[in-house]
Amino acid sequence: MTGALALGSTLDLLAYSPPGWGANLLRGLWNSVLIALGAFGLGLVIGTAGAYGKLYGGPVTRDLLAVYTTVVRAVPELVLILILYFAVTDVVNQLLVAWGQSRIQISGVAAGITVLGVVQGAYATEVLRGAILAVPAGQIEAARAMGMPPFLLARRITLPAMLSFAIPGLANLWLVATKDTALLAVVGFGELTQETRQAAGTTKAFFTFFLAAGVLYLALSLVSGVIFGRIEKWARRGQPNVGGSGR
């Protein structure tokens, strides 16, 4: 009887409609996914440019990219978020006031996507650089021998060929992005962790809500694994089935 009452109380707390907090948790999960998508997309753009810059850029470009990837991967994401959200905002506002302009406030969403995107870009640079190096050199040399310009070579040869090598690493980066969104709680953005903290703090049901948040993160990871598995299978179409798994 006591167990049934406890279960009923838990379900009431997690109900979608008030006084349950289910809607808040799902809204936080949706916000986390949106930020992760934005950061992951920005990271892919930065990573693609960074990989090509490291491989084919001049000495100065390669050195600058080496500093970027080293520094960003060394500094914790939380520190970068705080620097952008507070320090950079303060510097920008001081410059605007000096120029007679109004002060601005960077939103938690913009700060989160920008910072996590820059971090994702540093890791994606190395993932994509390694994937490009894995493309058989003969394919690239043959395209160059036919007079194919660099942009067309990248679009038709390098990028499609390196995709199957890059997908596993990019899948890991996506999962890192979904978890790193929890760091935005420090700037008060209503992602899943922040919504969970508010619900737990209000009801004092800490175990219930943090367990529910863990289940939602796990569900997101499992769904992401299925999606990236299908993408990897598509990218490897026509290639030998390494290991003979029969998938």
VEXVO-939847 format. One line per field, with one value per residue (C-alpha): residue number from 0; residue in three letters; x, y, z. Coordinates in pm, 1 decimal. Layout:
<lomis>
seq <- [NUM,...]
type <- [ALA,...]
xx <- [X,...]
yy <- [Y,...]
zz <- [Z,...]
</lomis>
This chain:
<lomis>
seq <- [0,1,2,3,4,5,6,7,8,9,10,11,12,13,14,15,16,17,18,19,20,21,22,23,24,25,26,27,28,29,30,31,32,33,34,35,36,37,38,39,40,41,42,43,44,45,46,47,48,49,50,51,52,53,54,55,56,57,58,59,60,61,62,63,64,65,66,67,68,69,70,71,72,73,74,75,76,77,78,79,80,81,82,83,84,85,86,87,88,89,90,91,92,93,94,95,96,97,98,99,100,101,102,103,104,105,106,107,108,109,110,111,112,113,114,115,116,117,118,119,120,121,122,123,124,125,126,127,128,129,130,131,132,133,134,135,136,137,138,139,140,141,142,143,144,145,146,147,148,149,150,151,152,153,154,155,156,157,158,159,160,161,162,163,164,165,166,167,168,169,170,171,172,173,174,175,176,177,178,179,180,181,182,183,184,185,186,187,188,189,190,191,192,193,194,195,196,197,198,199,200,201,202,203,204,205,206,207,208,209,210,211,212,213,214,215,216,217,218,219,220,221,222,223,224,225,226,227,228,229,230,231,232,233,234,235,236,237,238,239,240,241,242,243,244,245,246]
type <- [MET,THR,GLY,ALA,LEU,ALA,LEU,GLY,SER,THR,LEU,ASP,LEU,LEU,ALA,TYR,SER,PRO,PRO,GLY,TRP,GLY,ALA,ASN,LEU,LEU,ARG,GLY,LEU,TRP,ASN,SER,VAL,LEU,ILE,ALA,LEU,GLY,ALA,PHE,GLY,LEU,GLY,LEU,VAL,ILE,GLY,THR,ALA,GLY,ALA,TYR,GLY,LYS,LEU,TYR,GLY,GLY,PRO,VAL,THR,ARG,ASP,LEU,LEU,ALA,VAL,TYR,THR,THR,VAL,VAL,ARG,ALA,VAL,PRO,GLU,LEU,VAL,LEU,ILE,LEU,ILE,LEU,TYR,PHE,ALA,VAL,THR,ASP,VAL,VAL,ASN,GLN,LEU,LEU,VAL,ALA,TRP,GLY,GLN,SER,ARG,ILE,GLN,ILE,SER,GLY,VAL,ALA,ALA,GLY,ILE,THR,VAL,LEU,GLY,VAL,VAL,GLN,GLY,ALA,TYR,ALA,THR,GLU,VAL,LEU,ARG,GLY,ALA,ILE,LEU,ALA,VAL,PRO,ALA,GLY,GLN,ILE,GLU,ALA,ALA,ARG,ALA,MET,GLY,MET,PRO,PRO,PHE,LEU,LEU,ALA,ARG,ARG,ILE,THR,LEU,PRO,ALA,MET,LEU,SER,PHE,ALA,ILE,PRO,GLY,LEU,ALA,ASN,LEU,TRP,LEU,VAL,ALA,THR,LYS,ASP,THR,ALA,LEU,LEU,ALA,VAL,VAL,GLY,PHE,GLY,GLU,LEU,THR,GLN,GLU,THR,ARG,GLN,ALA,ALA,GLY,THR,THR,LYS,ALA,PHE,PHE,THR,PHE,PHE,LEU,ALA,ALA,GLY,VAL,LEU,TYR,LEU,ALA,LEU,SER,LEU,VAL,SER,GLY,VAL,ILE,PHE,GLY,ARG,ILE,GLU,LYS,TRP,ALA,ARG,ARG,GLY,GLN,PRO,ASN,VAL,GLY,GLY,SER,GLY,ARG]
xx <- [0.0,282.5,461.2,150.0,113.6,479.1,441.7,127.3,302.8,596.0,368.7,185.0,516.5,610.8,266.7,256.7,-9.3,26.6,93.1,321.4,653.4,661.1,597.2,888.7,1125.4,1021.1,1056.1,1404.8,1490.3,1368.5,1580.5,1882.4,1832.3,1798.4,2119.7,2303.1,2189.3,2303.7,2639.5,2695.0,2612.9,2842.1,3112.3,3085.5,3130.6,3430.5,3572.1,3551.0,3726.5,3979.4,4058.7,4119.8,4321.4,4544.3,4598.5,4625.0,4671.5,4989.8,5228.2,5054.8,4709.8,4828.6,4995.1,4687.4,4462.8,4701.6,4680.4,4299.5,4253.4,4505.5,4368.5,3998.7,4044.4,4248.5,4009.1,3691.7,3368.3,3222.2,3505.5,3453.5,3081.2,3146.8,3409.5,3175.2,2860.7,3010.0,3357.3,3304.0,2960.6,3113.5,3391.5,3145.1,2914.9,3202.4,3298.1,2936.4,2898.8,3226.4,3084.9,2756.7,2554.1,2311.7,2426.9,2335.6,2277.7,2387.6,2120.5,2199.9,2100.8,2339.9,2621.2,2559.8,2547.1,2850.1,3071.7,2974.1,3003.7,3357.6,3445.7,3284.0,3476.1,3810.5,3736.6,3565.1,3875.3,4081.3,3809.2,3763.2,4136.1,4193.0,3902.4,4040.1,4381.7,4211.6,4083.9,4299.1,4552.0,4506.9,4150.3,4258.7,4559.6,4342.9,4096.4,4378.4,4530.0,4196.5,4215.6,3939.8,3946.9,3989.0,3627.0,3486.0,3740.2,3629.2,3257.9,3274.9,3569.4,3708.2,3394.2,3187.7,3484.6,3581.0,3226.3,3230.1,3554.8,3423.3,3078.3,3188.7,3387.0,3112.6,2856.8,3065.1,3087.3,2707.0,2665.0,2917.5,2719.8,2393.5,2556.5,2745.7,2416.2,2378.1,2655.5,2421.5,2240.1,2507.7,2374.0,2012.5,1903.6,1608.3,1759.6,1693.0,1932.8,1808.1,1444.5,1528.6,1698.3,1398.5,1154.7,1366.9,1427.5,1058.3,928.6,1239.4,1201.4,1564.1,1599.9,1282.3,1362.4,1732.4,1657.3,1397.0,1651.5,1900.6,1641.6,1570.1,1940.4,1975.6,1678.0,1828.2,2159.1,1989.0,1784.9,2096.2,2286.3,2020.5,2018.8,2396.7,2407.2,2178.8,2384.0,2704.3,2544.2,2438.6,2786.4,2948.0,2724.7,2929.3,3227.9,3359.3,3197.7,3500.9,3495.6,3219.3,2952.3,2683.4,2503.1]
yy <- [0.0,235.7,153.5,227.6,564.5,647.2,552.1,762.8,1059.6,1021.6,1003.4,1314.2,1502.3,1395.5,1455.9,1676.0,1908.0,2113.8,2051.6,1804.4,1921.0,1697.9,1983.7,2178.6,1885.2,1825.8,2195.2,2187.0,1878.9,2053.9,2359.8,2135.2,1967.2,2302.4,2437.4,2111.5,2124.0,2483.8,2417.2,2097.3,2270.0,2562.6,2318.2,2134.1,2457.9,2560.7,2208.6,2172.3,2503.6,2421.5,2077.2,2214.4,2500.5,2263.7,2038.5,2285.7,2629.0,2827.3,2818.3,3108.7,2952.8,2616.8,2775.6,2981.3,2675.9,2474.4,2740.9,2746.8,2371.4,2344.6,2631.1,2551.5,2183.9,2276.5,2532.1,2387.9,2471.0,2619.1,2873.1,2965.6,3016.5,3246.3,3440.2,3501.6,3563.8,3799.6,3920.4,3963.2,4120.3,4370.0,4462.1,4503.4,4719.8,4941.2,4995.5,5070.9,5322.6,5487.4,5521.6,5663.2,5346.5,5153.5,4858.4,4505.5,4177.0,3850.3,3584.7,3252.7,3077.0,3282.7,3242.9,2869.9,2802.0,3021.6,2882.0,2518.9,2565.9,2699.6,2405.3,2160.0,2322.8,2255.1,1884.9,1857.8,2005.1,1709.8,1453.3,1580.5,1626.0,1261.2,1154.8,1350.6,1191.1,849.6,910.3,712.4,953.5,801.2,932.0,1288.2,1266.4,1132.8,1420.0,1674.1,1509.1,1561.3,1931.9,1935.1,2266.3,2250.7,2333.6,2078.7,1820.6,1872.3,1850.4,1547.8,1348.1,1439.6,1514.9,1214.2,977.0,1099.1,1093.3,726.7,780.1,1090.1,970.7,777.1,1074.4,1321.3,1101.5,1125.3,1503.0,1523.8,1331.7,1562.0,1862.5,1729.7,1682.8,2012.3,2201.7,2132.5,2387.3,2666.0,2633.9,2864.1,3154.0,3074.7,2933.0,2695.1,2378.4,2034.3,2057.1,2401.4,2293.0,1982.2,2188.9,2418.6,2128.9,1946.4,2259.9,2344.0,1995.9,1864.3,1544.4,1554.1,1181.1,1169.0,1462.0,1400.3,1036.8,1153.0,1389.6,1104.0,890.0,1170.7,1217.7,841.4,831.4,1114.5,927.1,604.9,779.7,966.1,637.1,489.1,795.6,811.8,435.5,477.7,770.9,567.9,274.7,509.7,666.0,322.4,201.1,25.8,-17.7,-355.7,-469.9,-452.7,-720.4,-920.1,-812.0,-857.8,-539.1]
zz <- [0.0,91.0,-234.9,-435.0,-263.9,-330.4,-695.5,-725.8,-569.2,-808.1,-1110.3,-990.8,-972.6,-1325.1,-1476.1,-1784.8,-1645.6,-1323.9,-1044.8,-1224.1,-1372.0,-1678.9,-1920.8,-1771.5,-1812.1,-2172.5,-2250.0,-2101.6,-2309.2,-2625.7,-2545.5,-2487.5,-2825.0,-3002.8,-2849.7,-2920.8,-3284.4,-3320.5,-3156.0,-3353.2,-3682.5,-3603.5,-3499.4,-3831.5,-4025.4,-3815.1,-3816.5,-4194.8,-4249.7,-3978.3,-4118.7,-4467.1,-4321.2,-4126.6,-4426.1,-4712.1,-4555.4,-4529.8,-4232.2,-4055.3,-4101.5,-3972.0,-3669.7,-3581.7,-3611.9,-3396.4,-3125.0,-3156.9,-3123.6,-2840.8,-2631.5,-2679.2,-2595.2,-2288.0,-2133.2,-1973.3,-2152.7,-1834.6,-1815.5,-2181.2,-2124.7,-1830.4,-2025.2,-2317.8,-2117.7,-1859.1,-1957.7,-2332.1,-2278.5,-2037.4,-2282.3,-2570.5,-2358.9,-2249.1,-2613.0,-2708.3,-2426.9,-2530.2,-2882.8,-2751.4,-2821.1,-2599.3,-2391.4,-2503.8,-2326.4,-2485.2,-2438.7,-2279.5,-2601.9,-2815.8,-2566.0,-2535.3,-2908.4,-2975.9,-2701.1,-2747.8,-3124.7,-3088.7,-2865.0,-3104.9,-3389.5,-3223.7,-3181.8,-3521.3,-3684.7,-3566.9,-3643.8,-3999.0,-4056.6,-3968.8,-4190.0,-4486.0,-4438.0,-4448.6,-4803.0,-5050.0,-5197.1,-5541.6,-5567.9,-5494.2,-5726.0,-6008.6,-5968.2,-5971.5,-6280.6,-6456.9,-6377.4,-6116.1,-5920.6,-5539.1,-5451.1,-5693.2,-5575.4,-5216.2,-5301.9,-5530.7,-5398.8,-5058.1,-4855.8,-4973.9,-4933.6,-4587.2,-4448.7,-4351.0,-4158.6,-3981.6,-3869.9,-3555.1,-3425.7,-3513.5,-3337.3,-3020.7,-3059.6,-3088.9,-2763.6,-2597.0,-2723.9,-2576.3,-2237.3,-2242.6,-2271.1,-1898.7,-1839.1,-1951.5,-1620.8,-1476.0,-1685.6,-1602.6,-1937.6,-1908.0,-2052.2,-1902.7,-1609.0,-1507.2,-1527.5,-1324.3,-1055.1,-1030.2,-1004.0,-747.4,-543.5,-531.8,-447.0,-261.7,-466.2,-578.7,-650.9,-858.4,-1084.5,-1134.5,-1212.3,-1464.1,-1620.5,-1645.2,-1822.2,-2070.7,-2145.6,-2189.5,-2425.3,-2628.0,-2651.2,-2762.8,-3031.7,-3146.9,-3167.6,-3394.7,-3621.5,-3653.7,-3709.8,-4010.1,-4137.3,-4106.9,-4288.7,-4568.3,-4585.0,-4612.1,-4893.2,-5158.8,-4926.8,-4804.5,-4478.7,-4252.0,-3985.1,-4155.8,-3906.3,-4170.0,-4078.6]
</lomis>
